[in-house]
Amino acid sequence: DTIKPLVVALSFHQMFEGMGLGGCIVQAKFKARSIVIMILFFCLTTPVGILIGFGISRVYNENSPTALVVEGSLNSVAAGILIYMALVDLLAADFMNPKVQSRGKLQLGINVSMLVGAGLMSMLAKWA
């Protein structure tokens, strides 16, 4: 019953993530062998993860102390990586752009937009 929406969500997420990753790979001008390895790795991680999940689902107790510690640890590492990538790799480049640095109204606009977006995502997380 819940698997169909999950498959749809995973498919769209992977599609858009793949387009973004593909654009970065093209801009980086990697060698063909490296590109093939990256594509294979990207294409196989989700199906392999799903297979592992199916494999351990019969013996997995989601309320056991070990499972809760592992899940909490993995979630915290994932959240930390996401925050770091967003702030250091993505936003810093945009905020340090000379066009942005020389225009006060533009700086204010992007800061307010970022805060509004963070607030909206927080509200979404509260409902999800």
FIKOLTI-188009 format. One line per 2 residues: their letters; for each residue x, y, z of N, C-alpha, C. Coordinates in nm, 3 decimals, padded with zeros to 5 digits. Last residue first. Layout:
residues N
a	X Y Z X Y Z X Y Z  ...
//
This chain:
residues 128
aw	00.534 01.626 00.763 00.573 01.498 00.702 00.597 01.388 00.803  00.492 01.858 00.908 00.375 01.783 00.861 00.412 01.644 00.812
ka	00.753 01.942 00.959 00.662 01.924 01.073 00.541 01.839 01.032  00.853 01.978 00.705 00.905 01.868 00.786 00.815 01.840 00.906
lm	00.715 02.211 00.634 00.691 02.087 00.560 00.737 01.966 00.641  00.836 02.390 00.809 00.692 02.363 00.821 00.656 02.233 00.750
sm	01.094 02.379 00.704 01.070 02.337 00.842 00.923 02.306 00.864  01.050 02.488 00.453 01.094 02.349 00.462 01.075 02.295 00.603
lg	00.984 02.749 00.532 00.885 02.666 00.463 00.922 02.518 00.468  01.231 02.829 00.644 01.109 02.824 00.725 01.002 02.736 00.664
ag	01.395 02.819 00.419 01.424 02.732 00.534 01.302 02.719 00.624  01.267 03.020 00.265 01.274 02.881 00.217 01.302 02.783 00.330
vl	01.318 03.241 00.429 01.179 03.201 00.401 01.176 03.056 00.353  01.599 03.243 00.414 01.533 03.222 00.543 01.387 03.181 00.525
ms	01.637 03.290 00.140 01.692 03.170 00.201 01.621 03.140 00.333  01.512 03.540 00.112 01.462 03.424 00.039 01.511 03.294 00.100
vn	01.682 03.696 00.271 01.542 03.680 00.310 01.482 03.558 00.240  01.916 03.671 00.115 01.914 03.627 00.255 01.771 03.604 00.303
ig	01.838 03.782 -00.127 01.874 03.640 -00.124 01.877 03.587 00.019  01.777 04.049 -00.043 01.678 03.963 -00.108 01.713 03.816 -00.100
lq	02.021 04.143 00.056 01.905 04.134 00.145 01.801 04.038 00.086  02.169 04.134 -00.183 02.211 04.057 -00.065 02.094 04.037 00.030
lk	02.023 04.318 -00.333 02.030 04.180 -00.378 02.072 04.089 -00.263  02.072 04.551 -00.189 01.934 04.501 -00.201 01.932 04.355 -00.244
gr	02.353 04.579 -00.221 02.293 04.557 -00.089 02.153 04.499 -00.096  02.584 04.465 -00.437 02.446 04.515 -00.433 02.379 04.479 -00.301
sq	02.830 04.344 -00.439 02.826 04.488 -00.466 02.685 04.547 -00.458  02.788 04.074 -00.397 02.865 04.149 -00.298 02.851 04.300 -00.317
vk	02.662 03.994 -00.631 02.587 03.994 -00.506 02.656 04.083 -00.403  02.871 04.016 -00.813 02.746 04.089 -00.837 02.665 04.101 -00.709
pn	03.066 03.839 -00.703 03.088 03.984 -00.701 02.962 04.067 -00.727  02.954 03.579 -00.490 02.957 03.631 -00.626 02.976 03.783 -00.621
mf	02.907 03.473 -00.246 03.035 03.541 -00.265 03.053 03.594 -00.407  02.664 03.341 -00.268 02.669 03.460 -00.183 02.799 03.539 -00.203
da	02.733 03.124 -00.431 02.634 03.222 -00.476 02.645 03.352 -00.397  02.918 02.989 -00.271 02.957 03.034 -00.406 02.861 03.141 -00.456
al	02.762 02.932 -00.045 02.879 03.020 -00.033 02.920 03.074 -00.170  02.566 02.747 -00.129 02.529 02.886 -00.098 02.649 02.980 -00.095
ld	02.730 02.508 -00.192 02.629 02.568 -00.279 02.607 02.716 -00.250  02.934 02.443 -00.004 02.954 02.423 -00.147 02.855 02.497 -00.235
vl	02.838 02.534 00.251 02.976 02.557 00.206 02.989 02.547 00.055  02.559 02.479 00.278 02.617 02.605 00.321 02.753 02.634 00.258
am	02.514 02.226 00.159 02.429 02.341 00.128 02.499 02.471 00.161  02.713 02.063 00.272 02.709 02.083 00.127 02.627 02.207 00.091
yi	02.638 02.082 00.547 02.769 02.126 00.500 02.766 02.156 00.351  02.380 01.968 00.539 02.398 02.107 00.585 02.531 02.162 00.535
li	02.445 01.707 00.448 02.353 01.793 00.374 02.370 01.940 00.411  02.611 01.614 00.652 02.662 01.625 00.516 02.576 01.720 00.434
ga	02.426 01.619 00.867 02.548 01.699 00.870 02.607 01.720 00.732  02.237 01.431 00.780 02.197 01.571 00.800 02.319 01.662 00.802
av	02.397 01.199 00.778 02.335 01.247 00.654 02.294 01.394 00.666  02.458 01.182 01.053 02.566 01.198 00.954 02.510 01.253 00.823
sn	02.200 01.147 01.156 02.278 01.265 01.194 02.394 01.289 01.098  02.123 00.903 01.038 02.046 01.026 01.012 02.127 01.151 01.046
ls	02.313 00.731 01.153 02.311 00.752 01.008 02.234 00.878 00.971  02.236 00.754 01.425 02.371 00.790 01.381 02.374 00.818 01.231
ge	01.970 00.661 01.422 02.001 00.797 01.467 02.137 00.843 01.419  02.015 00.396 01.333 01.932 00.488 01.256 01.961 00.633 01.293
vv	02.175 00.297 01.546 02.226 00.299 01.407 02.147 00.398 01.323  01.997 00.329 01.762 02.127 00.397 01.763 02.183 00.407 01.621
la	01.783 00.165 01.679 01.760 00.308 01.705 01.891 00.386 01.704  01.907 -00.085 01.663 01.849 -00.024 01.543 01.828 00.125 01.561
tp	01.974 -00.122 01.934 02.078 -00.116 01.831 02.026 -00.048 01.705  01.721 -00.132 02.063 01.817 -00.025 02.093 01.926 -00.011 01.986
sn	01.444 -00.197 01.840 01.555 -00.245 01.923 01.653 -00.130 01.948  01.247 -00.123 01.667 01.242 -00.066 01.802 01.353 -00.115 01.893
en	01.275 -00.263 01.430 01.297 -00.118 01.428 01.294 -00.053 01.565  01.433 -00.542 01.367 01.339 -00.494 01.468 01.363 -00.345 01.484
yv	01.485 -00.754 01.095 01.504 -00.618 01.148 01.393 -00.583 01.247  01.446 -00.982 00.957 01.512 -00.994 01.088 01.527 -00.860 01.158
rs	01.319 -00.904 00.724 01.262 -01.014 00.801 01.322 -01.024 00.941  01.476 -00.705 00.610 01.345 -00.669 00.664 01.284 -00.780 00.751
ig	01.712 -00.759 00.483 01.715 -00.753 00.629 01.578 -00.727 00.692  01.630 -00.766 00.211 01.699 -00.879 00.272 01.696 -00.877 00.424
fg	01.523 -00.515 00.162 01.436 -00.632 00.153 01.498 -00.751 00.226  01.765 -00.370 00.196 01.649 -00.346 00.283 01.552 -00.462 00.282
il	01.912 -00.470 -00.017 01.961 -00.491 00.120 01.846 -00.473 00.219  01.751 -00.371 -00.226 01.769 -00.515 -00.208 01.819 -00.549 -00.068
ig	01.787 -00.095 -00.185 01.652 -00.153 -00.173 01.662 -00.305 -00.152  02.062 -00.075 -00.238 02.009 -00.039 -00.107 01.870 -00.097 -00.083
vp	02.059 -00.146 -00.508 02.131 -00.231 -00.412 02.083 -00.202 -00.270  01.907 00.070 -00.617 01.857 -00.068 -00.624 01.928 -00.162 -00.525
tt	02.087 00.291 -00.538 01.949 00.279 -00.489 01.895 00.137 -00.502  02.338 00.229 -00.670 02.327 00.247 -00.525 02.185 00.231 -00.474
lc	02.342 00.210 -00.951 02.332 00.088 -00.872 02.307 00.111 -00.723  02.370 00.464 -01.063 02.255 00.381 -01.102 02.236 00.260 -01.012
ff	02.612 00.551 -00.949 02.487 00.623 -00.922 02.366 00.535 -00.951  02.789 00.363 -01.060 02.776 00.376 -00.915 02.644 00.443 -00.880
li	02.757 00.419 -01.336 02.724 00.287 -01.281 02.702 00.293 -01.130  02.850 00.685 -01.340 02.713 00.654 -01.382 02.670 00.519 -01.325
mi	03.117 00.651 -01.258 03.024 00.733 -01.179 02.879 00.702 -01.212  03.214 00.489 -01.468 03.217 00.440 -01.330 03.119 00.519 -01.243
vi	03.180 00.665 -01.685 03.109 00.536 -01.683 03.104 00.481 -01.541  03.357 00.870 -01.609 03.214 00.899 -01.626 03.133 00.770 -01.618
sr	03.601 00.739 -01.618 03.552 00.792 -01.491 03.402 00.819 -01.497  03.615 00.689 -01.894 03.615 00.578 -01.798 03.560 00.623 -01.663
ak	03.624 00.949 -02.005 03.510 00.861 -02.033 03.502 00.747 -01.931  03.727 01.205 -01.771 03.754 01.109 -01.877 03.638 01.012 -01.888
fk	03.537 01.509 -01.705 03.606 01.387 -01.665 03.635 01.301 -01.788  03.438 01.783 -01.703 03.516 01.726 -01.814 03.602 01.606 -01.769
aq	03.270 01.923 -01.541 03.401 01.888 -01.486 03.494 01.826 -01.591  03.035 01.942 -01.688 03.114 02.063 -01.667 03.255 02.031 -01.619
vi	02.947 01.674 -01.668 02.979 01.731 -01.799 03.068 01.855 -01.784  02.901 01.658 -01.392 03.001 01.571 -01.454 03.043 01.625 -01.590
cg	02.692 01.841 -01.361 02.821 01.865 -01.294 02.932 01.782 -01.357  02.492 01.714 -01.512 02.539 01.847 -01.549 02.675 01.879 -01.488
gl	02.461 01.479 -01.362 02.509 01.473 -01.500 02.562 01.607 -01.548  02.354 01.582 -01.126 02.485 01.519 -01.123 02.545 01.511 -01.263
gm	02.106 01.671 -01.226 02.200 01.763 -01.162 02.341 01.709 -01.161  02.000 01.429 -01.320 02.019 01.542 -01.412 02.119 01.642 -01.354
ge	01.994 01.280 -01.081 02.077 01.236 -01.193 02.102 01.347 -01.294  01.804 01.422 -00.940 01.940 01.415 -00.887 02.037 01.373 -00.998
fm	01.583 01.370 -01.099 01.632 01.507 -01.088 01.774 01.511 -01.032  01.571 01.085 -01.069 01.575 01.148 -01.201 01.635 01.289 -01.191
qh	01.554 01.043 -00.793 01.670 00.994 -00.866 01.684 01.062 -01.002  01.301 01.159 -00.750 01.419 01.210 -00.682 01.546 01.169 -00.756
fs	01.135 00.997 -00.907 01.150 01.139 -00.940 01.274 01.198 -00.875  01.178 00.749 -00.771 01.204 00.764 -00.915 01.225 00.910 -00.953
la	01.094 00.800 -00.510 01.233 00.763 -00.537 01.269 00.784 -00.683  00.819 00.850 -00.560 00.905 00.953 -00.500 01.052 00.924 -00.527
vv	00.740 00.600 -00.665 00.724 00.723 -00.745 00.817 00.832 -00.692  00.797 00.436 -00.445 00.864 00.412 -00.574 00.856 00.536 -00.662
lp	00.617 00.545 -00.260 00.761 00.548 -00.233 00.840 00.527 -00.362  00.367 00.492 -00.369 00.412 00.632 -00.357 00.562 00.643 -00.332
ki	00.391 00.199 -00.355 00.374 00.272 -00.481 00.414 00.419 -00.470  00.413 00.121 -00.083 00.527 00.103 -00.173 00.513 00.184 -00.302
td	00.196 00.126 00.077 00.282 00.244 00.082 00.397 00.235 -00.018  00.082 -00.121 00.000 00.000 00.000 00.000 00.086 00.126 00.000
//
